Amino acid sequence: QVQLVESGGGLVQPGGSLRLSCAASRNIFTFYVMGWYRQAPGKQRESVAIFTTGGSPNYADAVKGRFTSSRDIAKNTLYLQMNSLKPEDTAIYYCNSRDYVGNDYWGQGTQVTVSS
């Protein structure tokens, strides 16, 4: 069983920055897909930044130019650097991975609140 543990959420003012981390319990290159999703109150979960087999992640239009996702293979960790945060970025952020046999894994989520 794979475990994904997110950290780094919190309360930040508009225009501020946060960095989220997702530590995986196994080599992240064993995953076919790995990335970040978020769910705001009353809304459906949406993708934020997703790595597939290519080298660069795909970003949601709403975060392009503000968010950057990266991977540290040695630490089996996925990151999401969030800059120029807006109130509409307020959500629970989840880490997700899917392996080559179709198993889907989710972290427990970390709350990000952007408010003055």
Buried (B, 14 or more C-beta within 10 A) or exposed (E): EBEBBBBBBEEBEEEBEBBBBBBBEBEBEEBBBBBBBBBBEEEEBEBBBBBBEEEEBBBBEEBEEBBBBEBEEEEBBBBBBBBEBEEEBBBBBBBBBBBEEEEEBBBEBBEBBBEE
